[in-house]
Amino acid sequence: MDLSESKILKLLRAKTNRPMKFAELMSLLSIPENQRREFRAQLKEMATEGTVVKLRGGRYGLPDEMNLIPGVLSGHPDGYGFVITEDDSEDIYIGRHNLGGAMHNDHVLVRIESRGQRFGRQEGRIVRILERRTTTLVGLFEALKRDGWVIPSEHKYFQDVFVPGNEKKGAKPGQLVSVSIIEYPSRHHPPVGRVIKVLGDANDPEVELRSIIHKFGVRQDFSPKVEKQVQKINGDISDQERSRRRDLTGDIIFTIDGERAKDFDDAVSLETTGRGYRLGVHIADVSHYVAENSPLDKEALERGTSVYYADGVIPMLPFELSNELCSLKPRQERCTLSVSIAFDLQGNVLDYEIFDSIINSKFRFTYNQVAAMLESGSTDKQYEAVMPVLQNMLTLSQLLRKRRFQEGSVDFNIPEPEIVMGEKGQVQNIVKAEHNVAHELIEEFMLAANRVVAEHLDKKNLPGIHRIHEPPDQDKLHRFQEFIKDLGFRLPTLRNIQSSHLQNLLMRARGHAEERTLNMLLLRSLKKAVYSEKDPGHFCLGFEHYTHFTSPIRRYPDLATHRMVKTFLGKKKCSQQERKKLLPRSREQAEQSSTMEVKAVEVEREIANLRRAQFMADKVGQVYSGHISSVTGFGMFVELDEIFVEGLVHISSLGDDYYVYYEHEHMLKGQHKNRTYRIGDALQVRVTRVDISKKQIDLSPVLKNKR
């Protein structure tokens, strides 16, 4: 009998009308006796997840039948919180007296009790904590006689942690520490913890950086077991290995990367043919050195991705691999997995080939260097042979780019910030990141390779980790449509929305004052791209199949894709039996990779916020021009134009009126003077306060816009 979660839920809805004990459910749902243990385990897991509720007396019931909703508590510094529901419906406000001892990020069950006046939202009470998701915290240690308190750095944790005197580990007032929770809070008692590491003085900027990394549980060092495995890896390419790989060492192959890059995943080559072009994308063969299920592989899967920030990186693989053996350094032989794609003169794929290879990169180019060479037509003798190749690459990449947007890829025009660091670790500037034709060239070639490999997986019936982006939620699109109507724009339909509809909208907005706002709001209205063993396609790219293949040094899904492709290189097709056997592994890897990607983004964002606060610390009192980037019930965020920094204009600093928040209009409006502040509006602001520990920049308006 099928005892999947969906099947059990279907049976419970159809056959039960009240909470029942395990034995009753066995009988009523006709569960065979030989599946008793499996059924008990599944019910237990479902109770942990909150899809069923286990009541006193061992009875199981459906949460929606009891007006209970599972979700995750998002705390607020003032001592209340909101439960973010799992079906993405409206958040539920939880007052401080209804928290039931829950902490920020706990998985909880909440009962709806009313619709309150304070936030105009549903109000509820937490009736059960399904899972405690916080085991350690980072915060500021303060003494209390012989004992102490830790004030969490993440202000959503609204309870301070009590530390008994014998658990302080030598922590002194004003130091940042990592604390392990040994007793969770109740309605009447705070959480209790023990200091597990003293990170250093809170006023030290580098201690702040370490505290962020520690807070998210990101390990910088590798275990002795992993280091031992790395030391045993032989980087020499044996005669046997050479005999089974295609020798491309004589070809004009090179890398194009950022100025500070040291882990070169990908190299490119291009030949012209009678029919058009043959593009070569040559990717570091990390799987040649990292055996599946080895300590190194398990560590890479656990990390999921490298974490990059302004002045450093926490690598997925040890530097001996990421920066040396696997990095496609110039004038050094490297093992690669190559994708060779033939295009006609219109950019259609004629055929492709995937094979093991050995390359010897001839040059290590930077984006800016290639862009300058293409613009000036470099006459440097050492680049004489490569210039025609670069010019043909530019032609092909621009052809592919134009074709991709015509076919429905969405081209968001949202500038990215770049934090420029000085030699002594200080922030020198925050500028708009460069994006030139060389960036576009590599972007198009990597997209083409990823797409061809994804289509190869589909053709061979291979399971894999797909990079998917599902169509947008109808409610979010409807709210977006309502807002842009006021700006003079509209989507042709909401029912069967295509990516081409969004691209056409963005093209119509080009050059208009509303372009920036429209781009930001549309991006927020879309779902996030994730990894999945399923293959529904990539909505935003407009691709039927898509995967990640081109960055195995820094992303685990790419490494897993390499393994899958290489395992079946000599086979015609993967059988259904083989596919069924391999699919659970792909599912597990996809889920872990998505989880770790989200964590990496959070770490990178928080470090960027720290650097922004450090950069603005000596600029209190200065006036800047900016644009409102988002509006909330407690104020509005303004992105400064001259430097890529965002700060908060708290609603309390708008002293000329009482302002009301209009959520769907993304607007604050004065009740008496009718002055409005809406997303996208230009605004002059003064920097009033910078709190480095909170990574917060406070602004106040100088010249208020009138609408």
C-alpha positions as CSV (number, residue, x, y, z in Angstrom):
1,M,0.0,0.0,0.0
2,D,1.2,3.5,-0.8
3,L,2.0,5.2,2.5
4,S,3.3,8.5,1.0
5,E,2.4,11.7,2.9
6,S,0.0,12.8,0.1
7,K,-1.8,9.4,0.1
8,I,-2.2,9.4,3.9
9,L,-3.5,13.0,3.9
10,K,-6.0,12.0,1.2
11,L,-7.2,9.1,3.2
12,L,-7.5,11.2,6.4
13,R,-9.6,13.8,4.7
14,A,-11.9,11.2,3.0
15,K,-12.4,8.8,6.0
16,T,-12.0,10.7,9.3
17,N,-14.2,13.3,11.0
18,R,-12.3,13.6,14.3
19,P,-8.8,13.0,15.8
20,M,-8.1,9.3,16.2
21,K,-5.6,7.0,17.9
22,F,-3.0,5.0,15.9
23,A,-4.9,1.7,16.3
24,E,-8.2,3.3,15.1
25,L,-6.4,4.8,12.0
26,M,-4.8,1.4,11.2
27,S,-8.3,-0.1,11.1
28,L,-10.2,2.7,9.5
29,L,-7.6,3.3,6.7
30,S,-7.2,-0.4,6.1
31,I,-3.4,-0.3,6.7
32,P,-1.9,-3.9,6.3
33,E,-0.3,-5.2,9.5
34,N,3.0,-5.7,7.8
35,Q,3.2,-1.9,7.2
36,R,2.4,-1.0,10.8
37,R,6.0,0.2,11.5
38,E,6.2,2.1,8.3
39,F,2.8,3.8,8.9
40,R,3.8,4.8,12.5
41,A,7.1,6.3,11.3
42,Q,5.3,8.3,8.5
43,L,2.8,9.6,11.0
44,K,5.5,10.6,13.4
45,E,7.4,12.4,10.6
46,M,4.2,14.2,9.5
47,A,3.5,15.3,13.1
48,T,7.1,16.8,13.2
49,E,6.4,18.6,9.9
50,G,3.0,19.8,11.1
51,T,1.0,18.2,8.3
52,V,-0.9,16.3,11.0
53,V,-1.2,17.1,14.7
54,K,-0.6,14.7,17.5
55,L,-2.9,15.6,20.5
56,R,-2.8,14.5,24.1
57,G,-3.8,10.8,24.4
58,G,-2.0,9.9,21.2
59,R,-4.7,11.1,18.8
60,Y,-3.9,12.3,15.4
61,G,-5.8,15.0,13.5
62,L,-5.7,17.4,10.6
63,P,-4.4,20.9,11.5
64,D,-6.9,22.7,9.2
65,E,-9.8,20.9,10.8
66,M,-8.7,22.3,14.2
67,N,-8.0,25.8,12.8
68,L,-4.3,25.2,13.2
69,I,-1.7,26.4,10.6
70,P,1.9,25.4,10.4
71,G,4.6,28.0,9.7
72,V,7.9,29.6,10.8
73,L,8.0,32.4,13.4
74,S,9.7,35.6,12.3
75,G,10.5,37.6,15.4
76,H,10.6,41.3,15.9
77,P,13.0,43.2,18.2
78,D,10.0,44.6,20.2
79,G,9.0,41.1,21.4
80,Y,6.3,40.0,19.0
81,G,6.4,38.1,15.8
82,F,4.7,37.0,12.6
83,V,4.2,33.4,11.5
84,I,5.1,32.9,7.9
85,T,2.7,30.3,6.6
86,E,3.9,27.4,4.4
87,D,1.2,28.0,1.8
88,D,2.6,31.6,1.3
89,S,-0.7,33.1,2.4
90,E,-1.0,36.2,4.7
91,D,1.4,36.3,7.7
92,I,-0.2,35.9,11.1
93,Y,0.6,38.4,13.9
94,I,1.6,36.9,17.2
95,G,1.5,39.2,20.3
96,R,4.2,38.9,23.0
97,H,1.8,37.1,25.3
98,N,0.8,34.5,22.7
99,L,4.3,33.3,21.7
100,G,4.2,30.3,24.0
101,G,8.0,30.3,24.5
102,A,8.8,30.2,20.8
103,M,12.0,31.7,19.4
104,H,12.6,33.4,16.0
105,N,12.9,30.8,13.2
106,D,11.0,28.0,15.2
107,H,8.7,25.8,13.2
108,V,5.3,26.2,14.9
109,L,1.6,25.5,14.9
110,V,-0.6,28.6,15.3
111,R,-4.3,29.0,15.9
112,I,-6.1,32.0,14.4
113,E,-8.0,34.0,17.0
114,S,-9.0,37.3,15.5
115,R,-8.2,40.0,12.9
116,G,-6.4,42.7,14.9
117,Q,-6.3,46.4,14.6
118,R,-2.6,46.9,15.0
119,F,-1.4,45.5,11.7
120,G,-4.8,44.8,10.0
121,R,-3.7,41.1,9.9
122,Q,-4.9,37.9,11.3
123,E,-3.8,37.4,14.9
124,G,-3.0,34.1,16.4
125,R,-1.6,32.1,19.3
126,I,1.3,29.6,19.0
127,V,-0.1,26.3,20.4
128,R,2.8,24.0,19.6
129,I,6.5,24.3,18.7
130,L,7.1,21.6,16.1
131,E,10.8,22.1,15.8
132,R,13.5,24.2,17.5
133,R,15.6,25.5,14.6
134,T,18.1,27.5,16.7
135,T,20.9,25.6,18.4
136,T,23.5,28.4,18.6
137,L,23.5,32.2,18.5
138,V,26.1,35.0,18.2
139,G,25.7,38.0,20.4
140,L,27.2,40.6,22.7
141,F,28.1,39.4,26.2
142,E,27.1,41.5,29.2
143,A,27.9,40.7,32.8
144,L,25.3,40.3,35.5
145,K,27.3,39.8,38.8
146,R,28.8,36.3,38.4
147,D,26.5,35.4,35.6
148,G,25.8,37.1,32.2
149,W,23.5,37.7,29.3
150,V,24.1,37.4,25.6
151,I,22.2,40.0,23.5
152,P,21.7,38.3,20.0
153,S,23.3,40.1,17.1
154,E,20.3,39.0,15.0
155,H,17.7,41.4,16.4
156,K,14.8,39.1,15.4
157,Y,15.8,37.0,18.4
158,F,13.9,39.0,20.9
159,Q,14.9,37.0,24.0
160,D,18.3,37.6,25.5
161,V,20.1,34.4,26.5
162,F,21.0,33.9,30.2
163,V,24.5,32.5,30.8
164,P,25.2,30.9,34.3
165,G,28.6,31.9,35.8
166,N,30.1,28.4,35.2
167,E,29.2,28.6,31.4
168,K,30.9,31.9,30.6
169,K,34.2,30.4,29.2
170,G,36.1,33.6,30.2
171,A,33.8,36.0,28.2
172,K,34.1,39.6,29.2
173,P,31.6,42.5,28.8
174,G,31.6,44.0,25.3
175,Q,32.9,40.8,23.6
176,L,31.1,39.0,20.8
177,V,30.5,35.4,21.6
178,S,28.9,32.3,20.2
179,V,26.5,30.7,22.6
180,S,24.9,27.2,22.6
181,I,21.3,27.0,23.8
182,I,21.1,24.4,26.6
183,E,17.5,25.3,27.7
184,Y,14.9,26.8,25.5
185,P,12.6,29.6,26.7
186,S,9.1,29.0,28.2
187,R,6.3,31.4,28.8
188,H,8.0,32.6,32.0
189,H,11.7,31.9,31.6
190,P,14.4,33.1,29.1
191,P,16.6,30.8,27.1
192,V,19.7,29.5,28.9
193,G,23.0,29.0,27.1
194,R,26.7,28.3,27.4
195,V,29.5,30.2,25.7
196,I,31.2,28.0,23.2
197,K,33.6,30.5,21.6
198,V,34.7,34.1,22.4
199,L,35.0,35.8,19.0
200,G,36.7,39.0,20.2
201,D,36.0,42.7,21.0
202,A,32.7,43.9,19.5
203,N,34.4,47.2,18.2
204,D,36.9,45.3,16.0
205,P,35.5,45.3,12.4
206,E,37.1,41.9,11.7
207,V,35.4,40.4,14.7
208,E,32.1,41.6,13.3
209,L,32.9,39.7,10.1
210,R,33.8,36.6,12.0
211,S,30.6,36.8,14.0
212,I,28.5,36.8,10.8
213,I,30.3,33.7,9.5
214,H,30.0,32.0,12.9
215,K,26.3,33.1,13.3
216,F,25.3,31.2,10.1
217,G,27.3,28.2,11.0
218,V,29.6,28.4,8.0
219,R,32.8,26.5,8.5
220,Q,35.9,28.2,7.1
221,D,38.4,25.4,7.8
222,F,38.3,21.8,6.5
223,S,38.4,18.7,8.8
224,P,41.6,16.8,9.2
225,K,40.0,13.9,7.3
226,V,39.3,16.1,4.3
227,E,42.8,17.7,4.4
228,K,44.4,14.2,4.6
229,Q,42.4,13.2,1.4
230,V,43.5,16.3,-0.4
231,Q,47.2,15.7,0.4
232,K,46.9,12.2,-1.2
233,I,45.6,13.6,-4.5
234,N,48.1,13.3,-7.4
235,G,47.8,16.2,-9.9
236,D,49.9,14.5,-12.6
237,I,48.0,13.3,-15.6
238,S,48.9,9.6,-16.2
239,D,49.5,8.1,-19.7
240,Q,46.4,6.0,-19.1
241,E,44.4,9.1,-18.4
242,R,45.8,10.9,-21.5
243,S,44.9,7.9,-23.7
244,R,41.2,8.2,-22.9
245,R,40.9,12.0,-23.1
246,R,40.9,14.2,-26.2
247,D,44.1,16.3,-26.4
248,L,43.1,19.9,-26.9
249,T,46.4,21.4,-25.6
250,G,47.3,22.8,-29.0
251,D,44.0,24.7,-29.4
252,I,43.6,28.4,-28.7
253,I,41.7,28.1,-25.4
254,F,41.6,30.8,-22.7
255,T,39.8,32.0,-19.6
256,I,38.0,35.3,-19.1
257,D,37.2,36.2,-15.4
258,G,37.1,39.0,-12.9
259,E,40.2,40.9,-11.8
260,R,40.5,39.1,-8.5
261,A,39.4,35.6,-9.5
262,K,41.7,32.6,-8.7
263,D,39.3,29.7,-9.2
264,F,39.0,29.4,-12.9
265,D,36.1,27.0,-13.7
266,D,35.7,27.6,-17.4
267,A,37.7,28.2,-20.5
268,V,36.4,28.9,-24.0
269,S,37.4,28.4,-27.7
270,L,35.8,29.1,-31.0
271,E,36.3,28.0,-34.6
272,T,34.5,29.2,-37.7
273,T,33.1,26.4,-40.0
274,G,31.5,26.3,-43.4
275,R,28.1,26.4,-41.7
276,G,28.8,28.9,-38.9
277,Y,30.7,28.4,-35.6
278,R,31.9,25.6,-33.3
279,L,32.0,26.8,-29.7
280,G,34.1,25.0,-27.1
281,V,33.2,25.4,-23.4
282,H,35.8,23.5,-21.3
283,I,35.0,23.0,-17.6
284,A,37.3,22.0,-14.9
285,D,36.9,18.2,-14.3
286,V,36.5,18.4,-10.5
287,S,34.9,14.9,-10.5
288,H,38.2,13.4,-11.6
289,Y,39.7,14.4,-8.2
290,V,36.6,14.3,-5.9
291,A,35.2,10.8,-5.7
292,E,31.5,10.4,-4.9
293,N,30.8,9.7,-1.2
294,S,34.4,10.4,-0.2
295,P,35.1,12.7,2.8
296,L,35.8,15.5,0.3
297,D,32.6,14.9,-1.6
298,K,30.5,14.8,1.6
299,E,32.1,18.1,2.8
300,A,31.4,19.7,-0.6
301,L,27.7,18.6,-0.5
302,E,27.3,19.9,3.1
303,R,28.7,23.3,2.0
304,G,26.8,23.2,-1.2
305,T,28.5,26.4,-2.6
306,S,31.3,28.7,-2.1
307,V,30.5,31.9,-0.3
308,Y,32.0,35.1,-1.9
309,Y,32.2,38.5,-0.3
310,A,34.1,41.7,-1.0
311,D,37.5,40.7,0.3
312,G,37.4,37.0,0.6
313,V,35.8,33.6,-0.1
314,I,34.8,30.6,1.9
315,P,35.4,27.8,-0.6
316,M,33.3,24.7,-1.2
317,L,36.6,22.8,-1.9
318,P,40.0,23.3,-0.3
319,F,42.2,25.9,-2.0
320,E,44.6,23.1,-3.1
321,L,41.8,22.1,-5.5
322,S,39.8,25.2,-6.1
323,N,42.8,27.5,-6.7
324,E,45.4,25.0,-7.9
325,L,44.7,21.5,-9.3
326,C,41.2,22.2,-10.7
327,S,41.8,25.9,-11.6
328,L,42.3,26.3,-15.4
329,K,45.5,28.4,-15.0
330,P,47.3,29.6,-18.0
331,R,50.1,27.5,-19.6
332,Q,49.3,24.5,-17.4
333,E,47.7,21.2,-18.5
334,R,44.3,20.5,-16.9
335,C,41.7,17.8,-17.1
336,T,38.4,19.1,-18.4
337,L,34.9,18.1,-19.5
338,S,34.3,19.8,-22.8
339,V,31.1,20.7,-24.5
340,S,31.5,21.4,-28.3
341,I,28.4,23.1,-29.8
342,A,28.0,23.8,-33.6
343,F,25.9,26.9,-34.4
344,D,24.7,28.1,-37.8
345,L,25.0,31.7,-38.8
346,Q,21.5,32.4,-37.2
347,G,22.5,31.0,-33.8
348,N,20.6,27.7,-34.2
349,V,22.3,24.6,-32.5
350,L,23.2,22.1,-35.3
351,D,24.8,19.5,-33.1
352,Y,26.8,19.1,-30.0
353,E,29.4,16.7,-28.4
354,I,30.4,16.2,-24.7
355,F,33.7,14.5,-24.0
356,D,36.6,14.2,-21.5
357,S,39.6,16.4,-22.5
358,I,42.9,17.9,-21.6
359,I,43.5,21.6,-22.2
360,N,46.3,24.1,-21.8
361,S,44.9,27.6,-21.4
362,K,46.9,30.0,-23.5
363,F,45.8,33.2,-21.7
364,R,44.2,34.4,-18.4
365,F,42.1,37.4,-19.6
366,T,40.0,39.7,-17.4
367,Y,36.6,41.1,-18.5
368,N,37.9,44.6,-18.6
369,Q,40.9,43.6,-20.6
370,V,38.9,41.8,-23.3
371,A,36.3,44.6,-23.5
372,A,39.2,47.1,-24.1
373,M,40.8,44.8,-26.7
374,L,37.5,44.4,-28.6
375,E,36.9,48.1,-28.5
376,S,40.3,49.2,-29.6
377,G,41.3,46.3,-31.8
378,S,44.5,45.4,-29.9
379,T,47.6,45.3,-32.0
380,D,49.7,43.7,-29.3
381,K,51.8,41.0,-31.0
382,Q,51.3,38.4,-28.3
383,Y,47.5,38.6,-28.9
384,E,47.8,38.5,-32.7
385,A,46.4,34.9,-33.0
386,V,43.7,35.4,-30.5
387,M,42.1,38.7,-31.7
388,P,40.2,37.2,-34.6
389,V,38.9,34.5,-32.2
390,L,37.7,37.2,-29.7
391,Q,36.0,39.2,-32.5
392,N,34.2,36.1,-33.7
393,M,33.2,35.3,-30.1
394,L,31.7,38.8,-29.8
395,T,29.7,38.3,-33.0
396,L,28.4,34.9,-31.9
397,S,27.6,36.0,-28.3
398,Q,25.7,39.1,-29.4
399,L,23.7,36.9,-31.9
400,L,22.9,34.4,-29.2
401,R,22.0,37.2,-26.7
402,K,19.6,39.0,-29.2
403,R,18.0,35.7,-30.1
404,R,17.5,34.7,-26.5
405,F,15.7,37.9,-25.6
406,Q,13.6,37.6,-28.7
407,E,12.6,34.1,-27.6
408,G,11.5,35.1,-24.2
409,S,14.4,35.5,-21.8
410,V,13.7,38.3,-19.3
411,D,16.4,41.0,-19.2
412,F,16.3,42.8,-15.9
413,N,18.1,46.1,-15.8
414,I,19.0,46.3,-12.1
415,P,22.6,47.5,-11.4
416,E,24.7,45.5,-9.0
417,P,26.9,47.1,-6.3
418,E,30.6,46.4,-6.0
419,I,32.4,47.0,-2.7
420,V,35.9,48.2,-3.3
421,M,38.3,47.2,-0.5
422,G,41.6,48.8,0.4
423,E,44.9,47.1,1.2
424,K,44.3,47.4,5.0
425,G,40.9,45.9,4.9
426,Q,38.9,49.1,4.9
427,V,36.1,49.9,2.5
428,Q,37.3,52.4,-0.1
429,N,34.2,52.8,-2.2
430,I,30.9,51.2,-3.2
431,V,30.3,51.6,-6.9
432,K,28.1,50.2,-9.7
433,A,29.6,46.9,-10.8
434,E,31.0,46.9,-14.3
435,H,29.0,44.8,-16.9
436,N,30.5,45.0,-20.4
437,V,30.5,43.0,-23.6
438,A,33.1,40.5,-22.2
439,H,30.7,39.7,-19.3
440,E,27.9,39.2,-21.8
441,L,30.1,37.0,-24.0
442,I,30.9,34.6,-21.2
443,E,27.4,34.8,-19.9
444,E,25.9,33.7,-23.3
445,F,28.5,30.9,-23.7
446,M,27.8,29.5,-20.2
447,L,24.1,29.6,-20.7
448,A,24.4,27.8,-24.1
449,A,26.5,25.1,-22.5
450,N,24.2,24.7,-19.5
451,R,21.2,24.5,-21.8
452,V,22.7,21.9,-24.1
453,V,23.7,19.7,-21.2
454,A,20.2,20.0,-19.7
455,E,18.7,18.9,-23.1
456,H,21.3,16.1,-23.2
457,L,20.1,14.9,-19.7
458,D,16.5,14.9,-21.0
459,K,17.4,13.1,-24.3
460,K,19.3,10.4,-22.4
461,N,16.5,10.0,-19.7
462,L,19.1,10.9,-17.0
463,P,18.0,12.1,-13.6
464,G,19.8,15.2,-12.5
465,I,19.8,18.5,-10.5
466,H,17.9,20.9,-12.7
467,R,18.0,24.7,-12.2
468,I,14.3,25.5,-12.3
469,H,12.3,28.7,-12.2
470,E,8.5,28.2,-12.0
471,P,5.9,30.6,-13.4
472,P,4.9,33.5,-11.1
473,D,2.1,33.3,-8.5
474,Q,-1.2,34.7,-10.0
475,D,-2.0,36.8,-6.9
476,K,1.4,38.5,-6.9
477,L,1.1,39.2,-10.6
478,H,-2.3,40.6,-10.1
479,R,-1.0,43.1,-7.5
480,F,1.9,44.0,-9.8
481,Q,-0.6,44.6,-12.7
482,E,-2.7,46.9,-10.5
483,F,0.3,48.9,-9.5
484,I,1.8,49.4,-13.0
485,K,-1.5,50.5,-14.4
486,D,-1.0,53.8,-12.5
487,L,2.3,54.1,-14.2
488,G,0.8,53.7,-17.7
489,F,1.9,50.1,-18.3
490,R,0.1,46.7,-18.3
491,L,0.6,43.1,-19.1
492,P,-1.5,41.6,-21.9
493,T,-2.7,38.7,-19.8
494,L,-2.3,37.2,-16.3
495,R,-3.9,33.8,-17.1
496,N,-1.2,32.1,-19.2
497,I,1.6,34.5,-18.7
498,Q,4.7,33.9,-20.8
499,S,8.2,35.1,-20.1
500,S,8.1,37.0,-23.4
501,H,5.2,39.1,-22.0
502,L,7.5,40.2,-19.2
503,Q,10.4,40.9,-21.5
504,N,8.2,43.0,-23.8
505,L,7.0,45.0,-20.7
506,L,10.6,45.7,-19.6
507,M,11.5,46.8,-23.2
508,R,8.6,49.3,-23.2
509,A,9.8,50.7,-19.9
510,R,13.4,51.3,-21.2
511,G,14.4,54.9,-20.8
512,H,11.2,55.9,-18.8
513,A,11.4,57.3,-15.3
514,E,9.5,54.3,-14.1
515,E,12.0,51.8,-15.5
516,R,13.9,51.2,-12.2
517,T,10.7,50.8,-10.1
518,L,9.1,48.4,-12.6
519,N,12.2,46.2,-12.8
520,M,12.5,46.0,-9.0
521,L,8.8,45.2,-8.4
522,L,8.6,42.7,-11.2
523,L,11.7,40.8,-9.8
524,R,10.0,40.7,-6.4
525,S,6.8,39.4,-7.9
526,L,8.6,36.3,-9.4
527,K,9.4,33.1,-7.6
528,K,13.0,32.3,-6.7
529,A,15.0,29.9,-8.9
530,V,15.9,26.7,-7.0
531,Y,17.5,23.3,-7.6
532,S,15.2,20.3,-8.2
533,E,15.2,16.7,-9.5
534,K,12.1,17.7,-11.4
535,D,12.4,19.5,-14.8
536,P,9.6,22.0,-15.4
537,G,12.0,24.4,-17.2
538,H,13.3,27.9,-16.4
539,F,10.5,30.5,-16.8
540,C,12.7,33.6,-16.6
541,L,15.2,32.3,-19.2
542,G,12.4,30.9,-21.4
543,F,14.2,27.5,-21.5
544,E,12.4,24.2,-21.6
545,H,15.4,22.5,-19.9
546,Y,18.1,24.1,-17.8
547,T,20.8,22.9,-15.4
548,H,24.1,24.1,-13.9
549,F,27.2,22.6,-15.4
550,T,29.8,25.3,-15.8
551,S,31.0,25.9,-12.2
552,P,31.9,22.7,-10.4
553,I,34.6,24.3,-8.3
554,R,32.1,26.5,-6.5
555,R,28.7,24.8,-6.9
556,Y,27.8,21.2,-5.9
557,P,25.0,20.8,-8.5
558,D,27.5,21.4,-11.3
559,L,29.8,18.7,-9.8
560,A,26.8,16.3,-9.6
561,T,25.8,17.0,-13.2
562,H,29.4,16.3,-14.4
563,R,29.2,12.9,-12.7
564,M,25.9,12.0,-14.2
565,V,27.0,13.0,-17.7
566,K,30.3,11.2,-17.5
567,T,28.7,8.0,-16.1
568,F,26.5,7.7,-19.2
569,L,28.9,9.1,-21.9
570,G,29.3,5.7,-23.5
571,K,25.7,4.7,-23.2
572,K,22.7,5.4,-25.4
573,K,20.1,5.9,-22.8
574,C,19.4,5.5,-19.1
575,S,16.8,2.8,-18.4
576,Q,13.8,3.5,-16.3
577,Q,15.0,1.1,-13.7
578,E,18.4,2.9,-13.5
579,R,16.7,6.3,-13.4
580,K,14.4,5.2,-10.6
581,K,17.4,4.0,-8.6
582,L,19.4,7.3,-9.1
583,L,16.5,9.7,-8.6
584,P,16.4,9.8,-4.8
585,R,20.1,10.8,-4.7
586,S,19.4,13.7,-7.1
587,R,16.5,14.8,-5.0
588,E,18.6,14.8,-1.8
589,Q,21.4,16.8,-3.5
590,A,19.0,19.3,-5.0
591,E,17.3,20.0,-1.6
592,Q,20.7,20.4,0.1
593,S,22.0,22.6,-2.6
594,S,19.0,24.9,-2.5
595,T,19.2,25.2,1.3
596,M,22.9,26.1,1.2
597,E,22.4,28.5,-1.6
598,V,19.9,30.5,0.5
599,K,22.3,30.4,3.4
600,A,25.2,31.7,1.2
601,V,23.1,34.5,-0.1
602,E,22.2,35.5,3.5
603,V,25.8,35.5,4.6
604,E,26.9,37.5,1.6
605,R,24.1,40.0,2.1
606,E,24.9,40.5,5.8
607,I,28.6,40.9,5.2
608,A,27.7,43.5,2.4
609,N,25.5,45.3,4.9
610,L,28.3,45.4,7.4
611,R,30.7,46.8,4.8
612,R,28.1,49.5,3.9
613,A,27.7,50.5,7.5
614,Q,31.5,50.7,8.0
615,F,31.7,52.8,4.8
616,M,29.0,55.2,6.0
617,A,30.2,55.5,9.6
618,D,32.1,58.8,9.0
619,K,29.4,60.3,6.8
620,V,26.7,61.2,9.4
621,G,25.3,64.6,8.6
622,Q,26.0,64.4,4.9
623,V,23.2,64.8,2.3
624,Y,22.6,62.5,-0.7
625,S,20.2,62.1,-3.5
626,G,18.4,58.8,-3.7
627,H,15.4,56.8,-4.8
628,I,12.9,54.9,-2.6
629,S,13.6,51.2,-3.1
630,S,10.9,49.7,-0.9
631,V,8.1,50.9,1.4
632,T,7.0,49.2,4.6
633,G,4.7,49.9,7.5
634,F,7.6,51.2,9.6
635,G,9.2,53.4,7.0
636,M,10.9,53.3,3.6
637,F,14.3,52.2,2.3
638,V,16.2,54.7,0.1
639,E,19.0,53.7,-2.2
640,L,21.6,56.5,-2.6
641,D,22.4,57.4,-6.2
642,E,26.0,58.5,-5.8
643,I,27.0,55.4,-3.8
644,F,25.3,52.0,-3.8
645,V,24.1,52.1,-0.2
646,E,20.6,51.6,1.2
647,G,19.3,53.2,4.4
648,L,16.1,53.4,6.3
649,V,13.9,56.5,6.7
650,H,11.9,55.5,9.7
651,I,8.3,56.6,9.8
652,S,9.0,58.4,13.1
653,S,11.3,60.8,11.2
654,L,8.4,62.0,9.0
655,G,7.3,64.6,11.5
656,D,5.1,66.8,9.3
657,D,2.0,64.5,9.3
658,Y,0.6,61.1,10.4
659,Y,1.4,58.6,7.6
660,V,-0.6,55.6,6.6
661,Y,1.0,52.6,4.8
662,Y,-0.8,51.4,1.6
663,E,0.7,48.0,1.0
664,H,-0.4,47.3,-2.5
665,E,0.4,50.8,-3.7
666,H,3.9,50.6,-2.1
667,M,3.2,54.0,-0.6
668,L,3.1,56.0,2.6
669,K,0.5,58.8,2.5
670,G,0.0,61.7,4.9
671,Q,-3.5,61.8,6.4
672,H,-3.8,65.6,6.5
673,K,-1.4,67.1,3.9
674,N,-1.7,64.2,1.4
675,R,2.0,64.1,0.8
676,T,3.1,60.7,-0.6
677,Y,6.2,58.6,-0.6
678,R,6.1,55.9,-3.2
679,I,8.5,53.3,-4.4
680,G,10.7,54.8,-7.2
681,D,10.3,58.4,-6.0
682,A,13.4,60.5,-5.9
683,L,14.3,61.9,-2.5
684,Q,17.1,63.9,-0.8
685,V,18.1,62.4,2.5
686,R,20.6,63.1,5.3
687,V,22.5,60.4,7.1
688,T,21.4,60.7,10.7
689,R,22.9,57.6,12.4
690,V,25.0,54.6,11.5
691,D,25.0,51.5,13.8
692,I,27.7,49.1,12.7
693,S,26.6,46.4,15.2
694,K,23.1,46.4,13.8
695,K,24.5,47.0,10.2
696,Q,21.9,49.8,10.0
697,I,22.0,53.2,8.3
698,D,19.3,55.7,9.3
699,L,18.3,58.5,7.0
700,S,15.9,61.4,7.2
701,P,14.3,63.3,4.3
702,V,15.7,66.7,3.4
703,L,13.6,67.8,0.4
704,K,10.3,65.9,0.3
705,N,8.7,65.1,-3.0
706,K,5.3,66.5,-3.7
707,R,3.0,64.5,-5.9
